[in-house]
Amino acid sequence: MGLEGDRLDLFDRLQIGMALVGVVDNLVWRVNAAACQILGRGEAELLRTAWDVLIHPGERAKRPDDASLHAAGCRDGQQDVIRFVRPDGSVVHALAITTLLRDGSDPRPHRLVQFQDITREVTARHHLRLLLENAPVTLFLLDRIGRVEHAGGGRDVDHAGASRPSASEALEALEALGSFDTPRGPDTSKEMTSGGTAFDDVTIRRMARRAARSGKRLSGVIEAAGRRYDIHAVPLSAADGTVTSVAMVTTDVTEREQALAELRVRSAEQAIVAELGERSLHNPDPQPLWRAAAQMIADHLRADAVTVHELPPGHAGPCLATAVGTPPEPGILVTSALATRGPVHADRIPASDRQDSPRQAGPHNQPGFFRDQQDFQDQQGTRNGQGPPQRRDDGQGAPSGGCSGLAIPIGRPDDPTAILTIYRGTPPAASGPPGPASTFPDRPEGPIVPAADATGTSGSDSSSGSFTDREVGFVRTVATVLSAAAIRYQVERDANHRALHDELTGLANRTALFERLGQVLKPGRPDQDQPARGRQKQDGQKQCRQRRTGLLFVDLDGFKGVNDSLGHHIGDRLLCEVATRLRGAVRPGDTVARLSGDEFAVLCEEIQAEATLSTIAERVVTALSEPMILDGCQVSVSASVGVALSGPAIPDPAGLLQAADIAMYGAKHQGRGRYLLFEESMRSTSLDRLTTENDLRNAPGTGDLRLHYQPVVSLGGEIVGAEALLRWQHPERGLLYPEAFLPLAEETGIVVPLDRWALRTACHTAATWAATRAAGPPPACPPRISVNASIRQFTDPGFLPELETLLRTTNADHRYQLCLEITESALRDDDETVTSTLQAVHALGVAIHVDNFGTGHLSLTRLRGLPLDGLKIDRRFIGGLIDDPASYAIAAAGIQLAHALGMTAIAKGVETPEQLAALTDLSCDLVQGDYFARPEPRLPARQTAAAGQP
């Protein structure tokens, strides 16, 4: 076939698409099998078909006219990417090379189009382009010196002034060239800039050079145009190992870094809160916690000053407890937070230098409101051994333009115990020029408003000195932790105060007194073991006096009567008044304590002579002897004071208190309303008294108690009854009469079981006595059995039920007449409980006689209001009946009063016939005394008493 035939045969055999297209008519004149396969059409269908019909419509308008190209002399080997449309509508991308065929024998020129299916490669490039355009990274390819050769990525970094291609432009260039080799051109080597500053001058170019030199991967985070980028540089090497370029991947990590920074801040804040919470649990004293909190807040917020002002109870105002840095003066934020009971925030507070700005007078500068700042720092520095603390120094302290302040109360919302304040400087440009109205403290330039309103919802830039919402929230969280600790401290302080103070009077209690005594009497204490600092010369020699500790034991006389007659509320007011008078009577440094009930103590330190202690005791007795007006009632009490002084014989607290107690009882026995100094001889007396008390307490159960009976006789000589008189058969001291033990029994309360025993024994004996008398002629009335009763019995809840049972057991048939004798002094107090009990006793058929009448100052009004049956004239008036006109008049008046009130008049202590005759003249009803018979262990016989036979 020749050359032409070989060429045509080659046309059919080639595995790439071949098409012969006319230049003038644009018709397909010949195609091979490969072209039919690419175009999806048969040879017959393609022949004589317009070439443009096979091309995608979107490219037809962009393609130049073939005839015009031929006329212009288009060069051979033109390369292009053509999109063909198959009959099924699918699109095929083909890389085509067009060659113009010139044959002189054929006047019609043709184009030979060679094309290859690159659909798969174009699709891959398209997907890669989509990936790059939508990836959150930007890719750079830089040469060894850091110039950009290529850049790609969908999320492009905004570099002002840069003219590098975007990712889509780079892919379009690759597609047009049909190769992934991107030539280096002037437009792709421009440096990246941001805001006029070379973006890669410091970081990217340096990283590229370092990666090229070292051949190692590098990474880091940079900041540009307010954004942060994570950069990874990878060196690319040639076959010989030489680094030819550097690939760099950048990721915008601004949000991530902000989140990490926020997380770090939150973690730091949580760590601070946790640390303060732990410290609050372990620190028994709030001061270390205040200092730690102030330092942590100052470090975390980069504050110029942080302070804590305490609000101690009873103080004139807030008192600076701790300070970090030097805050502005004075603390108007403190008073504002205290007044509003909530957070306050002020901007543009004018700063002042402590050394150059003297304290100004104002409503918030009252004495005691602030402890002087410099004095506080000097004191803290001296305490820590480090000198005065320096202000926080990040180079400048509080800026001269002013500062922002935040104050938050600590403690209960309605009763804060401290105020936390934070000050942070404001740049001069932000603060503005100070005006004449901004002079501090009259009015700060900028309103003081609640912190939540001051910052707004979006917060503010902390670099301006103001506080963001997050910072305010952090400070409030810290304040919450500190508030919980402050409340706990307050509760503990209150508990300790209650544990060491009397709730009613506010005085120290017994525990506190013993603690203080233990401190002042501690062995080895200088004021106990060493002479006083003041030394005097006597007779040419140095003399020194030992400082000792004195103790006054104060017991009120007659307090029970006030409590019983006027009520416990008056008794409580009386105790409070006594506490006030005791504080006023002693020295300023002395400790006044309430031990229990109506017992008080005064601890006097550094006593050099007994005379000093005696002077204090005399002032105490005098102060308490003055009448008191309580609820319109005049109340008078006295005090018995025992005085003891420490020394070798009394070295410990218990011994000193015991000595003062012994002396107090000695003063009370001497007549009350006086003081008595302790002497060692009193100890044996007190020991005897304690022994007697213990023996007396056990006497009802040991059978040592006795009842002796003395007859009660009518003026006609008939024995109408007997009085049961208590005796104590002491195992060592023999038979004791009531005068020897009843006062002690009354004082200690032992009289109640003694009276109970005497009443029970007398009633059972009277029942037997009445039975023996029943053999004779019946008496005009049942015999009387008189038993002495203490007033304490009438306040005993079990007294009435026991009495009712006793009468039902021994006197159901009224064999005898029970008479209870109560001393006049016990009845003078108008006690409703005693009165109601007397009425109940009288309702049981028991007669009630007033014993020792004429000695107890019983008012006639009180006498008329009681259910009484008889008056028993005291023996002192009967003894002076003959020789003493006054005694005679008193006895006569008592008898007449008894008759006038319908009572029986009884005279006790009759010892002579003259006394009996006088009583007969006075028409006394009954008499009793040794003139008729002495008390005997048995009841008197029924016969008439023989007068004059004791």
HUNOR-V537432 format. One line per field, one symbol per residue. burial: + if it has 24 or more other ideal C-beta (glycine too) atoms within 12 Angstrom, else -. A space follows every 10 residues. Layout:
BEGIN
burial: ???
END
This chain:
BEGIN
burial: ---------- +----+++++ +++--+++++ ++-++++++- +----+--+- ++-++----- --+--+---+ -------+-+ ++++++---- ++++++++++ +-------++ +++++++++- -+--+--++- -++---++++ ++++-+++++ ++++-++-+- -+-+++++++ +-+++----- -+-----+++ ++++---+++ --++++++++ ++-----+-- -+-+--++++ ++++++---- --+-++++++ ++++------ --------+- -++-+++-++ --+--++-++ ++++++++-+ ++++++++++ +-----++++ ++++++++++ ++++++++-- -+++++++++ ++-+----+- ---++---++ +-++-++--+ --------+- ++----+++- ++++++++++ +----+++++ +++++++--+ +------+-+ +--+++-++- +--++----+ -+-+++++++ ++++++++++ ++++++++++ ---------+ ++-++-++++ -+++-++--+ +------+-- ---------- ------++++ ++++++++++ ++++++---+ +++++++++- +++-+++--+ +++++--+++ ++++++++-- -+++-+++++ +-+++--+-+ ----+-++++ ++++++---+ +++-++++++ ++++++++-- -+++++++-- -+---+--+- -++-+++-++ ---+++++++ +++++--+++ +++++++++- -----+-+-- ++-++++--+ ++++++++++ +++++++-++ --+------- -+++++++++ ++++++--++ -++--++--+ +---++++++ ++++-++++- +-+++-++-- ++-+-+++++ +++++--+-- -++--+++++ +++++-++++ +-----++-+ ++-++-++-- --++++++++ ++--++-+++ -+-+++++++ +++-+---++ -+--+-+---
END
